[in-house]
């Protein structure tokens, strides 16, 4: 069945989303205790929001 909409051809070259690995797997690969690893979401960072983001609020 054909789609009723045409898709942007650039979308065909986007890489497939790779979700974050479990903390236990990262700990094992790095040889660290899992309790010492803090998992952040994709939109989080340890430095907090940028000044530009704070100014926009």
Rosetta blueprint (number, residue, H / E / L):
1 X L
2 X L
3 X L
4 X L
5 X L
6 X L
7 X L
8 X L
9 X H
10 X H
11 X H
12 X H
13 X H
14 X L
15 X L
16 X L
17 X L
18 X L
19 X L
20 X L
21 X L
22 X L
23 X H
24 X H
25 X H
26 X H
27 X H
28 X H
29 X H
30 X H
31 X L
32 X L
33 X L
34 X H
35 X H
36 X H
37 X L
38 X L
39 X L
40 X L
41 X L
42 X L
43 X L
44 X L
45 X L
46 X L
47 X L
48 X L
49 X L
50 X L
51 X H
52 X H
53 X H
54 X H
55 X H
56 X H
57 X L
